[in-house]
Structures are given as C-alpha cells and as structure tokens.
C-alpha cells in the first residue's frame, strides 16, 4: 500500500553521467527544450510544467532516449503505450533518477511490523491491557 510511495525518492545526477538504461528518470527541461518538445510532439506527451519523466532507454554524449507512457483518454490506464523521445543533452536543466530511500523503507517496515505485532497480540490475548479470564462467582453478588 504505502511501500511504493515511502520507499523511493528522486536523486539529482549529472547530465553528463546519466544512470544505466532501465532506470526511471525525471528531467527538468530548459525553456528552449520545452519549446522544442512542444513543437515536435505537441500535447501528446504528458509532462508537468518543464518536466518529463519515463524510463531511460539509451544515453550518449548527445542525447537521452526516454520511454514515456502515453495513452488514449478513452482507453484507460490498462492500455498505456510507450513512446520513445530523444532529448538533446543541452535541453536538460536537471536530471533525477528514482532510487530506493533506505531510511523511509526502514521506517515503513518497522511501522508495519509494529502494527502486525499489535494485531497478532490482540487476537492471541483477546483484549488489550486486560485478561480474558474472569473470576467465577457461584452466587448472587453481595
């Protein structure tokens, strides 16, 4: 549930030394890069402001090839397609790679573990802070 949200973060890396292909990346484009991308592709590529994200397919000294998910509004999320976009390196103002955040992952794992231990203890003991065995009285209360 919360593990995919809590366990990852984006870390900036130099554009000159991008991560290996297959990593999920997020790029902030220069104003010239945004203009070039809009002129070439129009509004078919989902991007927010000056950013675009996708899976890095290939990188060399001149460009980054990124697989970006696109879909038809009527088709739904199940019919997503990938379009590969070549972004010139000079159009990238900031490059970030999605990485595992070990500290958040540990906090989430400890929290989930504590909840599970509490639930199991509740079912084993019957109630919280008390006992399930009562005193047996043989007659009416006095």
QUISULLIN-V655301 format. One record per residue. N is the residue number from 1. BURIAL is 1 if it has 16 or more other ideal C-beta (glycine too) atoms within 10 Angstrom, else 0. Layout:
N,BURIAL  N,BURIAL
This chain:
1,0  2,0  3,0  4,0  5,0  6,1  7,1  8,0  9,0  10,1  11,0  12,0  13,1  14,0  15,1  16,0  17,0  18,1  19,1  20,0  21,0  22,0  23,0  24,1  25,1  26,1  27,1  28,1  29,1  30,0  31,0  32,0  33,1  34,1  35,0  36,0  37,1  38,0  39,0  40,0  41,0  42,0  43,0  44,0  45,1  46,0  47,1  48,0  49,0  50,0  51,0  52,1  53,1  54,1  55,1  56,1  57,0  58,0  59,1  60,0  61,0  62,0  63,1  64,1  65,1  66,1  67,1  68,1  69,0  70,0  71,0  72,0  73,0  74,0  75,0  76,0  77,0  78,0  79,0  80,0  81,0  82,0  83,0  84,0  85,1  86,0  87,1  88,0  89,1  90,0  91,1  92,1  93,1  94,0  95,1  96,1  97,1  98,1  99,0  100,0  101,1  102,0  103,0  104,1  105,0  106,0  107,0  108,1  109,0  110,0  111,0  112,0  113,0  114,0  115,0  116,0  117,0  118,0  119,0  120,0  121,0  122,0  123,0  124,0  125,0  126,0  127,0  128,0  129,0  130,0  131,0  132,0  133,0  134,0  135,0  136,0  137,0  138,0  139,0  140,0  141,0  142,0
